[in-house]
Amino acid sequence: MKLGTATIVAMVFHAPLFLLLTSSQVSAGDSHLKSAVAEFIFETAPFRESHASTVLDLPSGELLAAWFGGQQEGDNSVQIWLSRKLVGGTWSPPQAMTAFTEVPCWNPVLFRDAANRVWLFFKVGPDEESWVGACRTSDDGGRNWGAVHYLPAGLLGPIKNKPILLPDGTILCGTSREAGMRRPETQEEPYWSWASWVERSEDGGKSWTIHGPIVYPGEPYGVIQPTLWVAASGEIRMLLRATRKIGFICESTSSDGGKTWTPARATPLPNPDSGIDAVKMRDGRVALVYNHSQTARSPLNLALSSDDGQTWGAPLVLEDGPGEFSYPAIIQSADGKLHITYTWKRKRIKHVVLKTSDLR
C-alpha cells in the first residue's frame, strides 16, 4: 500500500507556513515520495505493545527486523522478537529471540559484520540504569542463532542504532549511559547523568575499547543514542538524541577513527527527547529520520543532507496525526532502496521502502 494514511508534508525549518500534499498528490506528481511503499511487519502478535525496531538487509536480498514487545515497556513480559521478509514475500510471524522471566529486554540492534556474521545486540535489566549488554550471533543469515552471550560490565553494545564498519574493518558502536534516580518530570533532575560513548573493535567484535564521554557542555542530563556515519572528509560524524532541556538534535565529530570526539553541540533540528537514526547513502547524501518537534513524537520526518550534516533540506513527513510514531531505524539495501522501520502507536512496527532516486 502507499505511505499509510498520513499526509505528506514538505516544510521549511522554522517557517510559519508549509505546503500540504495529500498522498494522492504525491503518488500522482510529487517527485519526493511517489515510490514509497508501507506495510506493517505484523498485524497480530502475542504481545500488547511493541517498540524500538531495528532492520537489516542480507546478501540474499532478504530483510530481518527485530523489536521489543510485551505487556508494556519495562514489564517483565517484554522480550526481543524477530521477523524475516523473503524476497518478494511477506514478513514471517514474530519469533521470540529471548525467554527471560524476571527482567525485561530492551532496544535490539541488528548488524552484519565484514564476515557476514549477523549480530543481534540487546539489553537486559529492570531499567536503563541497570542494563546489562547481551547479544546472539548467526552465521547463516539469521536462521539459526547461538546462545545468549553477555557483554563484560561497562559494555552495552550499540544502544539503539546500527554500528558502522570503517574501511579498515573497525566496528564502531554508538552507545550511551543513563545514570541516576528517577524523579517526576515536573521537578529538577539533579541526580541524572546522560552521556554518549563509542565502543570500538578492531578484531571483529572479539575485544572492545570505550571512547568518550560525549557530553553537552553544562548539561549533564544531556545526550544519548548516537547514530554514526563516515563523512566524505574521512571524519566520523555523530548525531545524538537530546533531552528537552536542550530541545535540539546534537552533533559531534571524530577525526581519528572514533577515538576522540568533540563536545556535543546543538543543530537546528528539533528533538522531543526521542530516538533518531541516519544512514550515509551511496550517492553521498545522508538520510535522517526523526521527530521534527520539541514536544511530541509526532510527526515522524525524513530529512536529507548533501554536505554530511552541515545543512539539511526541508523535512518530509512519513507519519503524522495523534499517537506516537517514533524510534526509527534506517538502512540502504544493496539494491539502493531505503528501508525505514519505526514504532506505530506502540502497537505495531511499520516498514517503509523508498527509492533514493525519487528523493530530490
C-alpha positions as CSV (number, residue, x, y, z in Angstrom):
1,M,0.0,0.0,0.0
2,K,1.0,3.6,-0.3
3,L,2.5,5.5,2.6
4,G,-0.2,4.8,5.2
5,T,-3.0,7.4,5.6
6,A,-0.6,10.1,6.7
7,T,-0.5,13.4,4.9
8,I,2.9,14.0,3.2
9,V,4.1,17.4,4.2
10,A,7.0,19.5,2.9
11,M,8.1,22.0,5.5
12,V,10.7,24.7,5.7
13,F,12.6,24.9,9.0
14,H,11.1,27.4,11.4
15,A,8.7,28.8,8.8
16,P,5.1,29.5,9.9
17,L,3.7,28.3,6.6
18,F,4.1,25.0,4.9
19,L,2.8,23.2,1.8
20,L,0.4,20.3,2.3
21,L,0.5,17.5,-0.2
22,T,-2.0,14.6,0.0
23,S,-1.0,11.0,-0.6
24,S,-2.8,11.1,-3.9
25,Q,-0.9,14.2,-5.0
26,V,2.4,12.6,-4.0
27,S,1.8,9.4,-6.0
28,A,0.5,11.4,-8.9
29,G,3.1,14.0,-9.4
30,D,5.4,14.8,-6.5
31,S,8.9,13.5,-7.1
32,H,9.9,13.1,-3.5
33,L,7.9,10.1,-2.2
34,K,6.0,8.8,-5.1
35,S,7.6,5.4,-4.9
36,A,7.0,5.0,-1.1
37,V,5.5,1.7,0.0
38,A,4.5,1.0,3.6
39,E,3.4,-2.1,5.5
40,F,3.0,-3.4,9.0
41,I,5.5,-6.1,9.9
42,F,2.8,-7.9,11.8
43,E,-1.0,-7.4,12.1
44,T,-1.4,-9.6,15.2
45,A,1.1,-10.7,17.8
46,P,1.4,-12.5,21.2
47,F,2.2,-9.1,22.9
48,R,0.3,-6.0,23.6
49,E,2.9,-3.3,22.9
50,S,6.0,-3.1,20.6
51,H,8.8,-0.6,20.3
52,A,12.4,0.1,19.3
53,S,12.8,-1.7,16.0
54,T,15.9,-2.4,14.0
55,V,16.3,-3.6,10.4
56,L,19.0,-5.4,8.4
57,D,19.4,-6.4,4.8
58,L,21.1,-9.7,3.9
59,P,23.2,-10.7,0.9
60,S,20.3,-12.9,-0.3
61,G,18.1,-9.8,-0.6
62,E,16.0,-10.8,2.4
63,L,15.4,-8.5,5.4
64,L,15.4,-9.1,9.1
65,A,13.7,-6.8,11.6
66,A,13.6,-7.0,15.4
67,W,12.0,-5.0,18.2
68,F,11.0,-5.5,21.8
69,G,7.4,-6.5,22.7
70,G,5.4,-7.3,25.8
71,Q,2.6,-6.0,28.0
72,Q,4.3,-2.6,28.2
73,E,7.8,-1.1,28.2
74,G,9.7,-2.2,31.3
75,D,7.3,-5.0,32.1
76,N,8.9,-8.4,32.8
77,S,7.0,-9.9,29.9
78,V,9.0,-7.8,27.4
79,Q,11.1,-10.0,25.1
80,I,13.1,-9.5,21.8
81,W,11.2,-10.5,18.7
82,L,12.4,-11.2,15.1
83,S,10.8,-11.4,11.7
84,R,12.2,-12.2,8.2
85,K,11.0,-10.9,4.9
86,L,11.7,-13.1,1.9
87,V,12.5,-11.5,-1.4
88,G,9.1,-10.7,-3.0
89,G,7.4,-12.2,0.1
90,T,5.8,-11.1,3.3
91,W,7.1,-10.8,6.8
92,S,7.2,-14.0,8.8
93,P,5.3,-14.2,12.1
94,P,7.2,-12.7,15.1
95,Q,9.7,-15.2,16.6
96,A,10.8,-14.8,20.2
97,M,14.6,-14.4,20.5
98,T,14.7,-14.3,24.3
99,A,12.9,-16.0,27.1
100,F,13.7,-14.1,30.3
101,T,11.0,-14.3,33.0
102,E,12.2,-12.0,35.8
103,V,13.5,-8.9,33.9
104,P,12.5,-7.2,30.6
105,C,14.6,-6.8,27.5
106,W,15.2,-3.6,25.6
107,N,16.5,-2.0,22.3
108,P,17.6,-4.7,19.9
109,V,20.1,-3.8,17.2
110,L,20.8,-5.9,14.1
111,F,24.3,-5.7,12.5
112,R,26.2,-7.7,9.8
113,D,30.0,-7.6,10.1
114,A,32.7,-7.9,7.4
115,A,32.5,-11.7,7.7
116,N,28.7,-11.7,7.1
117,R,28.1,-12.8,10.7
118,V,24.7,-11.4,11.9
119,W,24.7,-9.9,15.4
120,L,21.6,-9.3,17.4
121,F,22.5,-6.9,20.3
122,F,20.1,-6.1,23.1
123,K,19.9,-5.1,26.7
124,V,18.6,-6.9,29.8
125,G,17.6,-5.3,33.1
126,P,14.7,-3.8,35.1
127,D,15.5,-0.2,33.9
128,E,18.1,1.7,31.8
129,E,20.3,2.5,34.8
130,S,20.9,-1.3,35.4
131,W,21.2,-2.6,31.9
132,V,23.5,-5.5,31.0
133,G,24.6,-5.7,27.4
134,A,23.9,-9.0,25.6
135,C,23.9,-10.5,22.1
136,R,23.3,-13.5,19.9
137,T,25.0,-14.3,16.6
138,S,24.1,-16.2,13.5
139,D,26.4,-17.5,10.7
140,D,23.5,-18.4,8.3
141,G,21.7,-15.2,7.8
142,G,19.6,-15.3,11.0
143,R,18.1,-18.8,10.5
144,N,19.9,-20.3,13.4
145,W,21.3,-18.5,16.4
146,G,23.9,-19.1,19.1
147,A,23.1,-18.8,22.8
148,V,22.8,-15.5,24.6
149,H,26.2,-14.0,25.3
150,Y,26.6,-11.3,28.0
151,L,29.0,-8.4,27.4
152,P,31.5,-7.5,30.1
153,A,30.4,-5.0,32.7
154,G,30.7,-1.5,31.2
155,L,29.9,-2.6,27.7
156,L,26.3,-2.2,26.4
157,G,26.9,-2.6,22.7
158,P,25.0,-0.3,20.2
159,I,22.5,1.3,22.5
160,K,19.8,1.8,19.8
161,N,21.3,2.4,16.3
162,K,23.3,0.2,14.0
163,P,27.1,0.1,14.2
164,I,29.2,1.2,11.2
165,L,32.2,-0.5,9.6
166,L,35.2,1.6,8.8
167,P,37.2,0.9,5.7
168,D,39.9,-0.9,7.7
169,G,37.3,-3.2,9.2
170,T,37.0,-1.4,12.6
171,I,33.5,-1.7,14.1
172,L,32.1,1.5,15.8
173,C,29.1,1.2,18.0
174,G,27.4,4.3,19.2
175,T,26.3,3.8,22.8
176,S,25.3,5.8,25.9
177,R,24.7,5.5,29.6
178,E,21.7,6.7,31.6
179,A,22.7,7.0,35.2
180,G,20.8,8.5,38.1
181,M,17.5,8.4,40.0
182,R,14.0,8.7,38.5
183,R,12.2,11.9,39.6
184,P,8.9,13.4,38.4
185,E,9.3,15.4,35.2
186,T,8.0,18.5,36.9
187,Q,11.0,18.5,39.2
188,E,14.6,19.2,38.7
189,E,16.8,16.1,37.9
190,P,19.9,16.7,39.9
191,Y,20.8,13.0,40.0
192,W,20.5,12.3,36.3
193,S,23.6,11.9,34.1
194,W,23.2,11.1,30.4
195,A,26.2,10.8,28.2
196,S,27.2,9.1,25.0
197,W,30.2,6.9,24.1
198,V,31.7,4.9,21.3
199,E,32.6,1.2,21.6
200,R,35.3,0.3,19.1
201,S,36.5,-3.1,18.0
202,E,39.5,-3.8,15.6
203,D,39.2,-7.6,15.7
204,G,35.6,-8.3,14.5
205,G,34.0,-8.0,17.9
206,K,36.4,-10.2,20.0
207,S,37.6,-7.2,22.1
208,W,36.4,-3.7,22.6
209,T,37.6,-0.3,23.8
210,I,35.4,2.5,25.0
211,H,35.8,6.1,23.9
212,G,34.2,9.2,25.3
213,P,32.2,10.6,27.0
214,I,30.5,12.8,24.5
215,V,28.6,15.3,26.6
216,Y,26.7,18.6,26.0
217,P,28.7,21.2,27.9
218,G,26.9,22.5,31.0
219,E,24.0,19.9,30.9
220,P,24.7,16.5,32.5
221,Y,21.2,15.4,31.7
222,G,22.1,15.6,28.0
223,V,22.6,13.3,25.0
224,I,22.1,9.6,24.3
225,Q,21.6,7.1,21.4
226,P,24.2,8.2,18.8
227,T,23.8,7.5,15.1
228,L,27.1,7.4,13.1
229,W,28.4,7.7,9.5
230,V,31.7,8.3,7.7
231,A,31.9,11.8,6.1
232,A,33.5,12.5,2.7
233,S,36.4,14.1,4.5
234,G,37.1,10.8,6.4
235,E,35.8,12.2,9.6
236,I,33.2,10.2,11.6
237,R,30.1,12.2,12.3
238,M,27.5,11.6,15.0
239,L,24.0,12.9,15.7
240,L,22.5,12.4,19.1
241,R,19.1,12.3,20.8
242,A,18.8,15.2,23.3
243,T,16.6,15.9,26.3
244,R,14.0,18.6,26.2
245,K,16.3,20.8,28.3
246,I,18.4,21.0,25.1
247,G,15.5,20.7,22.6
248,F,17.6,20.0,19.5
249,I,19.4,17.1,17.9
250,C,23.1,17.4,18.8
251,E,26.2,16.5,16.8
252,S,29.8,15.6,17.4
253,T,32.8,14.7,15.2
254,S,35.8,12.5,15.4
255,S,38.9,13.0,13.2
256,D,40.8,9.9,14.5
257,G,38.6,7.0,13.6
258,G,36.2,7.3,16.6
259,K,38.8,7.5,19.4
260,T,38.2,11.1,20.4
261,W,35.2,13.3,19.9
262,T,34.3,17.0,20.0
263,P,31.8,18.2,22.7
264,A,28.2,17.8,21.6
265,R,26.6,20.9,20.1
266,A,23.1,21.6,19.1
267,T,21.9,21.5,15.4
268,P,18.9,23.4,14.1
269,L,16.9,20.1,14.1
270,P,14.3,19.9,16.9
271,N,14.1,16.9,19.1
272,P,11.5,16.0,21.7
273,D,13.8,13.6,23.7
274,S,13.1,10.8,21.2
275,G,15.2,8.4,19.1
276,I,16.7,9.2,15.7
277,D,18.7,7.3,13.1
278,A,20.7,8.2,10.0
279,V,22.4,6.5,7.1
280,K,25.0,7.7,4.6
281,M,23.7,6.8,1.2
282,R,25.9,5.6,-1.7
283,D,25.2,8.8,-3.6
284,G,26.9,10.8,-0.8
285,R,23.8,12.1,0.8
286,V,22.8,11.5,4.4
287,A,19.2,10.5,5.2
288,L,17.9,11.2,8.7
289,V,14.7,10.0,10.3
290,Y,13.5,11.9,13.4
291,N,10.5,13.7,15.0
292,H,10.5,17.3,13.8
293,S,9.2,18.6,17.1
294,Q,10.4,19.7,20.6
295,T,7.3,18.4,22.4
296,A,5.8,15.3,20.7
297,R,6.7,12.0,19.0
298,S,4.6,13.0,16.0
299,P,5.1,13.8,13.2
300,L,7.9,11.4,12.1
301,N,10.1,13.0,9.5
302,L,12.7,12.3,6.8
303,A,15.4,14.9,6.0
304,L,18.3,14.8,3.6
305,S,21.8,16.4,3.7
306,S,24.1,16.8,0.8
307,D,27.1,18.0,2.9
308,D,27.4,15.4,5.6
309,G,25.0,17.1,8.0
310,Q,26.2,20.7,7.8
311,T,22.8,21.7,6.4
312,W,19.5,19.8,5.9
313,G,16.8,20.1,3.4
314,A,13.1,20.6,4.2
315,P,11.8,17.5,6.1
316,L,9.1,15.3,4.7
317,V,6.5,13.7,7.0
318,L,6.4,9.9,7.0
319,E,3.6,9.8,9.5
320,D,1.6,12.4,11.5
321,G,-1.7,12.7,13.4
322,P,-2.4,11.7,17.0
323,G,-0.3,9.0,18.7
324,E,3.3,8.1,18.8
325,F,5.5,7.4,15.7
326,S,9.0,7.1,16.9
327,Y,12.3,5.2,17.4
328,P,13.1,4.9,13.7
329,A,15.8,2.7,12.1
330,I,17.0,3.3,8.6
331,I,19.3,1.4,6.2
332,Q,20.1,1.4,2.5
333,S,19.9,-2.1,1.0
334,A,22.1,-3.5,-1.8
335,D,19.5,-2.5,-4.5
336,G,19.8,1.1,-3.4
337,K,16.4,1.4,-1.6
338,L,15.9,3.0,1.8
339,H,14.2,0.8,4.4
340,I,12.8,2.5,7.4
341,T,11.1,0.8,10.4
342,Y,9.5,2.6,13.3
343,T,7.1,2.3,16.2
344,W,3.5,2.8,15.2
345,K,1.4,3.9,18.2
346,R,3.3,1.3,20.4
347,K,1.0,-1.3,18.8
348,R,2.9,-2.3,15.7
349,I,6.1,-1.9,13.8
350,K,5.8,-0.2,10.4
351,H,8.2,-0.8,7.4
352,V,8.5,1.9,4.7
353,V,10.5,1.5,1.5
354,L,11.8,4.4,-0.6
355,K,13.7,4.6,-3.9
356,T,16.6,7.0,-3.4
357,S,16.3,8.1,-7.0
358,D,13.0,9.7,-6.1
359,L,14.3,11.8,-3.3
360,R,15.2,15.2,-4.6
